[in-house]
Amino acid sequence: MKDHWKRFSRRYVQLLAAVLYNCNFKGFAAGRIWQGETKGLCVPGLNCYSCPGAVGACPLGSLQTALLSSKYKFPYYILGTFLLLGLFLGRLICGFLCPFGLLQEILHKIPTPKIQKNRVTRALTWGKYLILFVFVIGIPLVFLTPGFCKFLCPAGTLEAGIPLTILQENLRALTGMLFTWKVGILVVILVACVFCHRAFCRFLCPLGAIYSFFNPVSFFGIKVDQTKCIHCDACVRHCKMDVKKVCDRECIQCGECIGHCPTRAIRYGVAKGGRRRNAVKAGILLLAVLLLVLGLQNGGFADLRNKAIRICYECMGIG
């Protein structure tokens, strides 16, 4: 039982997170989205807030919505949320708390020839940063439309677009080329994940790009005891992600490297940084709390909830 838990404990956490994010089970039957107060809170992982089961808001959708109205109101609340999530967990969120990451891993278990990581896949990892700056930040600020949600997001199509158009006849009549485009994007991504481990996460996901900035300073996650490390690179060789070292920008802190370390130098824990790193962490924490307080005072929670309790037609691929 102990060995079983060690092997599958991360999978159980992933399943639990997916259920907790989408525990409005009545929504799947009625074709209606949750409109409770919890929609004013962002879940850590990628999960469309127009999903019939979603009880929280999507962090990427919330960020784009905040940027759309940034000329009228500074997005204190959502920026503080990102700083707090990133500081405490970094890309541990990708490895444990993202339902779309879980789906990608399940698809990769389908027995087919697999694409192994190489120099090309490492280069392709920069794609998610391009998508972050162009579709998540640039298009909302310049063209006033949520570029990632509207044109690319596969989670929105899978969790909201397809279920709601099946359940609501009036929405089916609104679908067109954009919906077809997004379904096509979803199919391509899902097929790619069968052959390439977490293809969307590695090459396209802007949420992973955001959290990657926090990996060097996050409080919790994978840590390496340098006094035990013999620099054999067994951890890097066995990792399916495009890492160059443990806990770099591509590390999702899944913990699979722990069992491959011959000296048991890798473990989960709380980071013990030097004076400079601790000062950086303290500064980020202070800024996060300040932004959240200002955001709450300026109605950030209510603004996010009011957006998240309405069906997002961009997420749906309608419009």
Summary of the structure (lengths in Angstrom):
residues: 319
radius of gyration: 19.7
end to end distance: 51.1
largest distance: 63.3
contacts: 1086
relative contact order: 0.18
helix: 60%
strand: 4%
